[in-house]
Amino acid sequence: MEGKYGINQYLNKDEQVLWAGYPQANFIFTIWDMFYFSIGALCIWPLINKLLTGRHCIFEVGVIILFITFILFFFMVGRVLMRYYIRKRTIYFVTSERIVIFNSSNNRIVKKQDIKSIKRITKKIGRNGIGRVEFGKISIAQLVGENSGFDELAETKFAKYFTKINTYFDDEADQMIPVFYDIRDYEHVYDLVNGLKNSGVRHNAPPRCQDTFGRFLS
């Protein structure tokens, strides 16, 4: 199964893939999306009104357009589009040693975390029967972009610097933790990782892979 998904080159000598799965990649519109959409609409209307009324220099017009673009992209339609784009290329892995979020389009690891270093594991279940598993405590910085797709991008130096503000608000929060969003097999993942973390015994069960429809693949 490792070779099929392109992750074998990143595995350690005795490391094995125990579970692989895909996040739901539909155009999901969450409660948070509706909240941010409302905030964006409230922010963007005064800017559009200001742009259409009065006279402005080129610099002012450029700044207003820049703000409008940012609001549209982050607070409104961009969140949904970015999430869909990234989810189509994301594979989640649980190995005998690590949690891995993998980008299949360029065969690179986006996020990884050693299972033994995980402080706590939390599962959350949606009304549609699809859940998510958080491997640590989500920081305020990550919460801002939670489940938007932005937090599944490879971490940049700016993102790592930005998350340092957590120490001023919650020193127990982790920095940009891996989160398996919108998976059907969340119960199995939760139990599997908890077992690996607490027992320290290598898991000998056959690997398991689940697609976006909940079907187990060979």
C-alpha positions as CSV (number, residue, x, y, z in Angstrom):
1,M,0.0,0.0,0.0
2,E,2.9,2.4,0.7
3,G,4.1,2.3,-2.9
4,K,0.6,2.8,-4.3
5,Y,0.3,6.2,-2.7
6,G,3.9,7.5,-3.2
7,I,4.8,7.7,0.5
8,N,7.3,4.8,0.6
9,Q,10.3,7.1,0.0
10,Y,9.5,9.0,3.2
11,L,9.1,5.9,5.5
12,N,11.8,4.9,7.9
13,K,13.4,1.5,7.7
14,D,10.9,-0.4,9.9
15,E,8.0,2.0,9.5
16,Q,4.7,0.6,8.1
17,V,1.5,2.2,7.0
18,L,-1.4,1.0,9.1
19,W,-4.2,3.2,7.8
20,A,-4.7,5.5,4.8
21,G,-7.8,7.6,4.1
22,Y,-9.1,10.6,2.2
23,P,-11.0,13.6,3.5
24,Q,-14.4,14.4,2.0
25,A,-13.7,16.6,-1.0
26,N,-17.2,17.9,-1.8
27,F,-18.0,21.6,-1.8
28,I,-18.8,21.6,1.9
29,F,-20.3,24.7,3.3
30,T,-19.9,24.8,7.1
31,I,-21.3,27.0,9.9
32,W,-17.9,28.6,10.1
33,D,-18.0,29.4,6.4
34,M,-21.4,31.1,6.8
35,F,-20.0,33.1,9.8
36,Y,-16.9,34.2,7.8
37,F,-19.1,34.9,4.7
38,S,-21.3,37.3,6.9
39,I,-18.2,39.0,8.3
40,G,-16.8,39.4,4.8
41,A,-20.0,40.8,3.4
42,L,-20.1,43.4,6.3
43,C,-16.5,44.4,5.6
44,I,-16.6,44.4,1.8
45,W,-19.7,46.6,1.3
46,P,-18.2,49.8,2.8
47,L,-15.1,49.3,0.7
48,I,-17.1,48.9,-2.5
49,N,-19.2,51.9,-1.6
50,K,-16.1,53.9,-1.0
51,L,-14.6,52.8,-4.3
52,L,-17.7,53.7,-6.3
53,T,-18.2,57.1,-4.7
54,G,-15.8,60.0,-4.6
55,R,-12.5,60.5,-6.2
56,H,-9.4,58.5,-5.3
57,C,-5.8,58.4,-6.3
58,I,-4.3,55.2,-7.9
59,F,-2.7,54.2,-4.6
60,E,-6.0,54.4,-2.7
61,V,-7.8,52.4,-5.4
62,G,-5.1,49.8,-5.3
63,V,-5.3,49.4,-1.6
64,I,-9.1,49.1,-1.6
65,I,-9.0,46.5,-4.4
66,L,-6.3,44.6,-2.4
67,F,-8.5,44.5,0.7
68,I,-11.6,43.5,-1.3
69,T,-9.6,40.6,-3.0
70,F,-8.3,39.4,0.4
71,I,-11.8,39.5,2.0
72,L,-13.3,37.6,-1.0
73,F,-10.5,35.0,-0.9
74,F,-10.2,34.4,2.8
75,F,-13.6,35.2,4.3
76,M,-15.9,34.3,1.5
77,V,-15.7,32.0,-1.6
78,G,-11.9,31.4,-1.4
79,R,-12.3,29.3,1.8
80,V,-14.6,26.8,0.0
81,L,-12.6,26.7,-3.2
82,M,-9.3,26.3,-1.4
83,R,-10.6,23.5,0.8
84,Y,-12.0,21.6,-2.2
85,Y,-8.7,22.1,-4.2
86,I,-6.5,20.9,-1.3
87,R,-8.8,18.0,-0.2
88,K,-8.7,16.5,-3.7
89,R,-5.0,16.1,-3.3
90,T,-4.8,15.1,0.3
91,I,-4.2,11.6,1.8
92,Y,-4.1,10.9,5.5
93,F,-1.8,8.2,6.8
94,V,-1.3,6.6,10.2
95,T,2.0,4.7,10.3
96,S,3.5,2.6,13.0
97,E,5.5,5.7,14.1
98,R,3.8,8.9,12.8
99,I,0.7,10.8,11.7
100,V,1.2,12.1,8.2
101,I,-0.8,14.4,5.9
102,F,0.4,13.9,2.4
103,N,-0.1,15.8,-0.9
104,S,-0.5,13.4,-3.7
105,S,-0.1,15.9,-6.5
106,N,3.5,16.6,-5.7
107,N,4.3,13.6,-3.5
108,R,5.3,15.6,-0.4
109,I,4.5,15.5,3.2
110,V,2.5,18.5,4.3
111,K,2.5,17.8,8.1
112,K,3.8,15.0,10.2
113,Q,4.0,14.2,13.9
114,D,5.6,11.4,15.9
115,I,2.8,9.4,17.7
116,K,4.7,9.3,20.9
117,S,4.9,13.1,21.0
118,I,1.1,13.6,20.8
119,K,-0.2,15.1,24.1
120,R,-3.8,14.3,23.5
121,I,-6.1,12.9,20.8
122,T,-9.6,14.3,20.3
123,K,-12.4,13.0,18.0
124,K,-15.3,15.2,16.9
125,I,-18.4,13.8,15.1
126,G,-20.6,15.8,12.8
127,R,-24.3,15.3,12.3
128,N,-23.7,13.6,8.9
129,G,-21.8,10.8,10.6
130,I,-18.4,12.0,9.3
131,G,-15.9,13.0,12.0
132,R,-12.4,14.4,12.5
133,V,-9.5,13.5,14.7
134,E,-7.2,16.2,16.3
135,F,-3.7,15.2,17.3
136,G,-3.1,17.8,20.0
137,K,-4.7,21.0,21.1
138,I,-5.6,23.4,18.2
139,S,-4.0,26.8,18.6
140,I,-5.7,30.1,18.2
141,A,-3.8,30.8,15.0
142,Q,-4.8,27.4,13.5
143,L,-8.4,27.9,14.7
144,V,-8.7,31.0,12.5
145,G,-8.1,28.9,9.4
146,E,-9.6,25.7,10.7
147,N,-11.1,23.4,8.1
148,S,-10.6,26.0,5.4
149,G,-7.9,24.2,3.5
150,F,-5.3,26.9,4.4
151,D,-4.2,24.9,7.5
152,E,-3.4,21.9,5.3
153,L,-0.9,23.8,3.2
154,A,2.8,23.2,3.9
155,E,3.9,25.4,6.8
156,T,5.8,28.5,5.8
157,K,8.2,30.6,7.9
158,F,5.4,33.1,8.3
159,A,2.9,30.5,9.5
160,K,5.4,29.2,12.1
161,Y,6.1,32.7,13.3
162,F,2.4,33.6,13.4
163,T,1.6,30.6,15.6
164,K,4.0,31.8,18.3
165,I,1.3,34.2,19.5
166,N,-0.2,31.2,21.2
167,T,2.2,31.6,24.1
168,Y,0.5,34.8,25.0
169,F,-3.0,33.2,25.0
170,D,-2.7,29.5,25.7
171,D,0.7,28.0,26.4
172,E,-0.8,24.5,26.3
173,A,-1.7,24.8,22.6
174,D,0.4,23.0,20.0
175,Q,1.8,24.6,16.9
176,M,-0.1,23.8,13.8
177,I,-1.1,20.2,14.7
178,P,-2.1,17.6,12.2
179,V,-5.9,17.2,11.9
180,F,-7.7,14.6,9.9
181,Y,-10.8,16.5,8.7
182,D,-14.1,14.9,7.5
183,I,-13.2,11.2,7.5
184,R,-15.7,8.4,7.8
185,D,-13.2,6.1,9.6
186,Y,-12.6,8.4,12.5
187,E,-13.5,5.9,15.2
188,H,-10.9,3.4,13.9
189,V,-8.2,6.1,13.5
190,Y,-8.9,7.4,17.1
191,D,-8.6,3.9,18.6
192,L,-5.6,2.9,16.4
193,V,-3.5,6.0,17.3
194,N,-4.5,5.8,21.0
195,G,-3.4,2.2,21.0
196,L,0.0,3.0,19.4
197,K,0.6,5.9,21.7
198,N,-0.3,4.2,25.0
199,S,1.0,0.7,24.4
200,G,4.2,1.2,22.6
201,V,3.7,-2.2,20.9
202,R,4.0,-2.5,17.1
203,H,0.6,-2.9,15.5
204,N,0.4,-6.2,13.5
205,A,-3.0,-5.8,12.0
206,P,-3.2,-5.6,8.2
207,P,-3.2,-2.1,6.7
208,R,-6.5,-0.5,6.0
209,C,-7.5,2.2,3.5
210,Q,-10.8,4.0,3.2
211,D,-11.9,6.2,0.3
212,T,-14.1,9.3,0.4
213,F,-17.3,7.1,0.3
214,G,-16.3,4.9,3.2
215,R,-15.4,2.0,1.1
216,F,-12.3,0.0,2.2
217,L,-9.7,-0.4,-0.5
218,S,-7.2,-3.2,-0.9
